Amino acid sequence: MDWPKVKTILIFFLLVINLLIGSLYVYRKTEDARMERQMVENVVSGLENMGVTIDPDIFKVRTAPIYMLEVERDTELEVSAFSMLLDRPVTEELGGGNLMLTSGESWARLSGDGLFEVFLGDSDGIRVAKPGIEGAVEVFRQMGIDVTGDYLTASAADDGIVVKGVQGLNGRKIFNRNYEINIVSGEVRSMRGGRILGTPLVCDTTPSVSLATAVFAFAENMNRNGTPCREISGAALGYYAESSAPGFTRITPAWEIVSDLGIYYVDAISLEPISQWSLPK
């Protein structure tokens, strides 16, 4: 058998197969891009028929799909983190998954879905070297919580500085897990809001829908409710969090949509509208 000739034939055969596979890949990518452009054009046209204008630039940002996640509560981690703020606190079960940590006039209240409220008495404030965002990051670091992926802003208040944060996850915001820290005279005096601790795990492999699908569903829903919007000027893909079972928090993909009526949220899997949130009272 002429092995050099057989080897040449095999190499040629493999090259042909690779070329065919490469051509098929390029075709699929080109076809996917064409179909995506067609979808966007159809959505823009459909919105115009509903009397809604949309900024076409919002479709230029390509967003990879994200998935539904689940976090199991870690009460030991919570107690350890917030005990750092208090001096030898006493932990009390309040029922319904709520915990109360007390030490003199200072206290911290924790719930199972990442919500918390902390008050530090006059002599218990946590001193920070820098009173703005760096100070807030420093305190969280002392608590054993990494907030480098969170979205933080600082503003002046009547009695000091307020640092506000939104929890980040995989480069996206958890829209309803926001918190604020009050820093007075270089000391952290109170904290409130929500931030989920623990490692999220994928619990549903259904991907988030595209922006085009989300904005069209949003506009249709507003029309059905009798409050039609007339303009959509922005959108961002992120998450929202809610209790799914005692001790568990579900983190669901969500689209934040900016319209002339305000900011709204749409479940990025079911396309159902989501209520807007504020910090816990």
Residue pairs with C-beta under 8 A, 6 or more apart in sequence:
36 210
39 210
39 212
39 213
40 56
40 59
40 212
43 212
43 213
43 215
43 216
44 54
44 56
46 216
47 53
47 54
47 215
47 216
47 219
47 232
50 219
50 220
50 223
50 228
51 228
51 230
52 219
52 228
52 229
52 230
52 231
52 232
53 230
53 231
53 232
54 215
54 231
54 232
54 233
55 232
55 233
55 234
58 211
58 232
58 233
58 234
58 235
59 211
59 212
63 208
63 211
63 237
65 207
65 208
65 253
66 170
66 172
66 207
66 208
66 237
66 239
66 253
66 268
67 202
67 204
67 205
67 206
67 207
67 208
67 253
68 202
68 203
68 204
68 206
68 250
68 251
68 252
68 253
68 269
69 169
69 200
69 201
69 202
69 203
69 239
69 250
69 251
70 200
70 201
70 202
70 203
70 244
70 248
70 249
70 250
70 251
71 196
71 197
71 198
71 199
71 200
71 201
71 248
71 249
71 251
72 198
72 247
72 248
73 97
73 112
73 198
73 247
73 248
73 249
74 197
74 198
75 99
77 144
77 197
77 198
78 99
78 110
78 197
79 91
79 99
79 101
79 110
80 144
81 143
81 144
81 145
81 197
82 89
82 101
82 108
82 110
82 116
82 118
82 143
83 89
83 101
84 142
84 143
84 144
85 106
85 108
85 118
85 120
85 126
85 139
85 143
85 188
85 191
86 101
86 102
86 103
86 106
86 107
86 108
86 120
86 124
87 103
87 104
87 106
87 124
88 103
89 101
89 102
89 103
89 106
89 107
89 108
90 101
90 102
90 103
91 99
91 100
91 101
92 99
92 100
92 101
92 102
93 99
94 100
94 109
96 111
96 112
97 111
97 112
97 246
97 247
98 109
98 110
98 111
98 112
99 109
99 110
99 111
100 107
100 108
100 109
100 110
101 107
101 108
101 109
101 110
103 124
104 121
104 124
105 119
105 121
105 122
105 124
106 118
106 119
106 120
106 121
106 124
107 118
107 119
108 116
108 117
108 118
108 119
109 116
109 117
109 118
110 116
112 243
112 246
112 247
112 249
113 194
113 196
113 241
113 242
113 243
113 249
114 177
114 194
114 195
114 196
114 197
114 241
114 249
115 193
115 194
115 280
116 179
116 191
116 192
116 193
116 194
116 195
117 190
117 191
117 192
117 280
118 190
118 191
118 192
119 189
119 190
120 126
120 187
120 188
120 189
120 190
125 184
125 185
125 187
125 188
125 189
126 139
126 142
126 187
126 188
127 186
127 187
128 134
128 135
128 136
128 138
128 139
128 183
128 186
128 187
128 188
129 135
129 138
130 138
131 160
131 161
131 183
131 186
132 154
132 161
132 163
132 183
133 152
133 153
133 154
133 163
135 161
135 163
135 183
135 186
135 188
136 147
136 152
136 154
136 163
136 165
136 181
136 183
136 188
137 147
137 148
137 152
139 181
139 188
140 146
140 147
145 195
145 197
147 165
147 167
147 195
149 168
149 169
149 171
150 165
150 166
150 167
150 168
150 195
151 165
151 166
151 168
151 173
152 163
152 164
152 165
153 163
153 164
153 165
154 161
154 162
154 163
154 164
155 161
155 162
155 164
156 162
157 182
159 182
159 184
160 182
160 183
160 184
160 185
160 189
161 182
161 183
162 180
162 181
162 182
162 183
163 180
163 181
163 183
164 178
164 179
164 180
165 178
165 179
165 180
165 181
165 193
165 195
166 173
166 174
166 175
166 177
166 178
167 173
167 174
167 177
167 178
167 179
167 194
167 195
167 196
168 174
169 200
169 239
169 251
172 236
172 237
172 238
172 239
173 236
173 238
173 239
173 256
174 196
174 238
174 239
174 240
174 241
174 251
175 238
175 239
175 240
175 254
175 256
175 265
175 277
176 194
176 240
176 241
176 277
177 193
177 194
177 195
177 196
177 241
178 193
178 194
178 279
179 191
179 192
179 193
179 194
179 195
179 279
180 191
180 192
180 193
180 279
181 188
181 190
181 191
182 188
182 189
182 190
182 191
183 189
192 279
192 280
193 279
193 280
194 241
194 279
194 280
196 241
196 249
196 251
200 251
203 250
204 269
206 269
207 269
208 237
208 253
208 255
208 268
208 269
209 217
209 255
209 268
209 269
209 271
211 235
211 237
211 255
213 271
214 235
214 255
214 257
214 266
214 268
214 271
215 232
215 235
215 255
215 257
217 266
217 271
218 229
218 232
218 255
218 257
218 259
218 264
218 266
218 273
219 228
219 229
219 232
221 266
221 273
222 228
222 229
222 259
222 261
227 261
229 259
229 260
229 261
230 260
231 259
231 260
232 257
232 258
232 259
233 258
233 259
233 260
234 257
234 258
235 255
235 256
235 257
235 258
236 255
236 256
237 253
237 254
237 255
237 256
237 268
238 253
238 254
238 255
238 256
239 251
239 252
239 253
239 254
240 251
240 252
240 254
240 265
240 267
240 274
240 277
241 249
241 250
241 251
241 252
242 249
242 250
242 252
243 249
243 250
244 250
252 267
252 268
252 269
253 267
253 268
253 269
254 265
254 266
254 267
254 268
254 274
255 265
255 266
255 268
256 263
256 264
256 265
257 263
257 264
257 265
257 266
263 276
264 273
264 274
264 276
265 273
265 274
265 275
265 276
266 272
266 273
266 274
267 273
267 274
